[in-house]
Each structure stands twice: as C-alpha cells, then as structure tokens.
Amino acid sequence: MRRALLVIDVQNEYVTGALPIEYPPLATSLDNIGRALGAAADAGIPVVVVAQTAPESSPIFAAGGDGAVLHPAVAGRGDLLVSKTLPSAFAGTGLDAWLAARDVDTVSLVGYMTQNCVESTARDAAHRGYAVEVLSDAAGTLTFRNEAGAVDARTLHETVCIVLQSRFAAVVTTARWLDAVADGTALRGSTIYASTRS
C-alpha cells in the first residue's frame, strides 16, 4: 500500500470569503488538516495540494482574488500543486499520472467542500481503481438552499460521509487515520448491502 494525501481547496474562500465552512467547525477541520500534513511529512507520504480556480468575473475563486489564495495552513506545503476548474482533482489535470509514477494506490482526502470537490474526487478516484480514505473531521461544508430544497451543513456533511462509506471510501476520523499511518495498515469502507441491513 502506498498512500498520497490530497489536500483539496483549502483556500481563503472557505475561511474569510463567500463560502465560510460551518460544519465541522472550521477551526476543527483546519487543525486536523494540519495534523494530517504533519503525519504525512513524518511518514514520507507524498502530499498534493489542490486549488480551485475560476475566471476573474466569478463570484467565487476568482483568479487573482483573495478567495482563490491558499490558506496559510497549507500554503507552501506539499510535493505537487494542482490547479483545477472542475470539482474532481483528477478532471483535466495531470494528477492521475503523477500518482501512478509514484506507485500510489491509496488516496487520503481532506479539505472542502465535503459534497462537492471532496466527494467528486473520492468517487473519481474509486472509479480509477484507487483505494480512497476520507478524513471526516478534516473536511467540511456549509448550509445549502436552492430550488430543490434546503439542508443544513451538519446533515449534508454526515449524509455524504455515510454515502461515501457505503461504496466509495473508508471514512474515518483524523485520529483513526493517524493510527493507520503509524501502523502501516489499510482502511476499508463498507458496502451498499451492509449499509442497508440495519
């Protein structure tokens, strides 16, 4: 097993910008992202920092704007910086080839937002044959409301984590992930069948 840590969209837009993370609390997820980065460095796990970009006219992640800037917790860290325009870190980037060149077979995901870029990257990675790990308390989202309805941040986050665990990823706390890294053990998700038995 060869892990890589993918740090997804830890940018100012989610901290001081238009999309402030609500759940888990931002301070909690940022602290856990920092813990994961430290453990990855200690264990020799390659780190990929991913950043969303959008046209200058966009209300979020506008190129050249403060919202698109990496948060100080992750700025200047990592072995590779990936710039993306779509939710999945694999879409339209060289990430897959970079990971393959390093014999990575397991990707561990932290960052924002749970149901958008984290989930899209997790599903895409699973479809490409990677084992996927999502650190649930090192990710986060905010409340959504649109023509289809409304969902609060906690319900959205927890629901997506349950869905990912049922088929696409091992969803664990940062503490559990740190133990697995220290032990060199693989983490496993569930199945759709098992997830519908209770």
C-alpha positions as CSV (number, residue, x, y, z in Angstrom):
1,M,0.0,0.0,0.0
2,R,1.3,3.4,-1.0
3,R,-0.7,6.5,0.2
4,A,-0.8,10.0,-1.0
5,L,-2.6,12.8,0.9
6,L,-4.7,15.1,-1.3
7,V,-5.4,18.5,0.4
8,I,-8.4,19.8,-1.5
9,D,-9.3,23.5,-1.9
10,V,-8.1,24.8,1.5
11,Q,-8.4,28.3,0.2
12,N,-9.5,31.7,1.7
13,E,-12.9,31.5,0.0
14,Y,-13.9,28.9,2.7
15,V,-12.5,30.9,5.6
16,T,-12.9,34.7,5.0
17,G,-14.7,34.6,1.7
18,A,-18.1,33.9,0.3
19,L,-18.3,30.3,1.4
20,P,-17.4,30.1,5.1
21,I,-17.3,26.5,6.3
22,E,-19.8,25.7,9.0
23,Y,-19.6,22.0,9.9
24,P,-17.4,20.6,11.3
25,P,-16.3,23.9,12.8
26,L,-13.6,25.5,10.6
27,A,-11.1,25.5,13.5
28,T,-11.5,21.8,13.9
29,S,-11.0,20.9,10.3
30,L,-8.1,23.2,9.8
31,D,-6.4,21.8,12.9
32,N,-6.9,18.2,11.6
33,I,-5.7,19.1,8.2
34,G,-2.5,20.4,9.8
35,R,-2.2,17.1,11.8
36,A,-2.6,15.1,8.6
37,L,0.0,17.2,6.9
38,G,2.5,16.7,9.7
39,A,1.9,12.9,9.8
40,A,2.3,12.7,6.1
41,A,5.6,14.5,6.2
42,D,6.9,12.3,9.0
43,A,5.8,9.1,7.2
44,G,7.2,10.1,3.8
45,I,3.7,10.2,2.3
46,P,3.5,12.4,-0.8
47,V,1.2,15.4,-0.5
48,V,-0.8,17.0,-3.3
49,V,-2.3,20.5,-2.6
50,V,-5.3,21.1,-4.9
51,A,-6.7,24.6,-5.6
52,Q,-9.9,25.6,-7.4
53,T,-9.6,28.4,-9.9
54,A,-12.3,30.4,-11.8
55,P,-12.4,33.3,-14.2
56,E,-11.8,36.8,-12.9
57,S,-15.5,37.5,-13.3
58,S,-16.6,34.7,-11.0
59,P,-18.2,35.5,-7.6
60,I,-16.1,32.7,-6.0
61,F,-12.5,31.6,-6.5
62,A,-11.9,34.4,-9.0
63,A,-8.4,34.3,-10.5
64,G,-6.2,37.0,-8.8
65,G,-8.7,37.4,-6.0
66,D,-8.1,36.7,-2.3
67,G,-10.7,33.9,-2.2
68,A,-8.6,31.8,-4.6
69,V,-5.4,32.1,-2.4
70,L,-4.4,29.0,-0.5
71,H,-5.0,29.3,3.3
72,P,-1.8,29.8,5.3
73,A,-2.4,26.3,6.9
74,V,-1.4,24.7,3.6
75,A,0.3,27.4,1.5
76,G,3.9,26.4,0.6
77,R,3.3,22.8,1.6
78,G,3.1,19.7,-0.5
79,D,5.0,18.0,-3.2
80,L,2.7,19.0,-6.0
81,L,0.3,21.9,-6.6
82,V,-2.7,21.0,-8.8
83,S,-4.9,23.8,-10.2
84,K,-8.4,22.6,-11.3
85,T,-11.5,24.1,-12.7
86,L,-13.9,21.2,-12.1
87,P,-14.8,19.5,-8.8
88,S,-12.7,16.4,-9.2
89,A,-8.9,16.9,-8.6
90,F,-8.4,14.3,-11.4
91,A,-10.5,16.1,-14.1
92,G,-8.4,17.9,-16.6
93,T,-5.2,17.7,-14.5
94,G,-2.1,15.5,-14.5
95,L,-2.8,14.1,-11.0
96,D,-3.5,10.5,-12.1
97,A,-0.2,10.3,-14.0
98,W,1.7,11.9,-11.1
99,L,0.3,9.4,-8.6
100,A,0.9,6.4,-11.0
101,A,4.6,7.5,-11.4
102,R,4.9,7.2,-7.6
103,D,3.1,3.8,-7.3
104,V,0.3,5.4,-5.2
105,D,-2.6,3.1,-4.8
106,T,-4.4,4.8,-1.9
107,V,-5.5,8.5,-1.7
108,S,-6.4,10.1,1.5
109,L,-8.6,13.2,1.2
110,V,-9.0,16.3,3.3
111,G,-10.4,19.7,2.6
112,Y,-13.5,21.4,1.2
113,M,-16.4,21.0,0.4
114,T,-17.5,17.6,1.6
115,Q,-20.2,17.1,-1.0
116,N,-18.6,18.9,-3.9
117,C,-14.9,18.6,-4.5
118,V,-14.1,16.0,-1.8
119,E,-16.9,13.8,-2.9
120,S,-16.2,14.2,-6.6
121,T,-12.6,13.4,-6.1
122,A,-13.4,10.4,-3.9
123,R,-15.8,8.9,-6.5
124,D,-13.4,9.7,-9.4
125,A,-10.5,8.1,-7.6
126,A,-12.6,5.0,-6.8
127,H,-13.6,4.7,-10.4
128,R,-9.9,4.9,-11.4
129,G,-9.0,2.0,-9.1
130,Y,-7.6,3.7,-6.1
131,A,-8.4,2.8,-2.5
132,V,-9.9,6.0,-1.0
133,E,-9.8,7.4,2.5
134,V,-11.8,10.5,3.6
135,L,-10.9,12.1,6.9
136,S,-14.4,13.2,8.1
137,D,-13.2,15.8,10.7
138,A,-10.7,17.3,8.3
139,A,-13.3,18.2,5.7
140,G,-16.4,20.4,5.9
141,T,-19.3,22.2,4.2
142,L,-22.0,24.8,4.8
143,T,-25.7,25.1,4.6
144,F,-27.3,24.9,1.1
145,R,-30.7,26.2,-0.1
146,N,-31.9,26.3,-3.6
147,E,-34.9,25.4,-5.8
148,A,-34.6,21.7,-4.8
149,G,-34.8,22.4,-1.1
150,A,-32.6,23.1,1.9
151,V,-30.1,21.2,4.0
152,D,-28.1,22.3,7.0
153,A,-24.3,21.9,7.0
154,R,-24.2,19.1,9.5
155,T,-26.8,16.9,7.8
156,L,-25.2,17.4,4.5
157,H,-21.7,16.6,5.7
158,E,-22.8,13.5,7.7
159,T,-25.0,12.2,4.9
160,V,-22.3,12.4,2.3
161,C,-19.9,10.7,4.6
162,I,-22.3,7.8,5.1
163,V,-22.8,7.5,1.3
164,L,-19.1,7.5,0.6
165,Q,-18.5,4.9,3.3
166,S,-21.1,2.7,1.7
167,R,-19.3,2.2,-1.5
168,F,-16.5,4.7,-2.4
169,A,-14.2,5.2,0.6
170,A,-13.2,4.4,4.1
171,V,-14.5,7.4,6.1
172,V,-12.6,7.8,9.3
173,T,-11.6,10.4,11.9
174,T,-8.2,12.0,11.7
175,A,-7.1,10.2,14.8
176,R,-8.0,6.8,13.2
177,W,-6.1,7.8,10.1
178,L,-3.1,8.8,12.1
179,D,-3.1,5.4,13.7
180,A,-3.4,3.6,10.4
181,V,-0.4,5.6,9.0
182,A,1.6,4.8,12.1
183,D,0.8,1.1,11.8
184,G,1.0,1.0,8.0
185,T,-2.4,-0.6,7.8
186,A,-5.1,-0.2,5.2
187,L,-8.5,1.3,6.0
188,R,-11.7,-0.2,4.5
189,G,-15.1,1.1,3.7
190,S,-18.4,-0.7,3.8
191,T,-20.7,-1.9,1.1
192,I,-24.1,-0.9,-0.1
193,Y,-25.5,-4.2,1.0
194,A,-24.1,-4.0,4.5
195,S,-25.1,-0.4,4.8
196,T,-28.7,-1.3,4.2
197,R,-29.0,-4.1,6.6
198,S,-29.7,-2.3,9.9
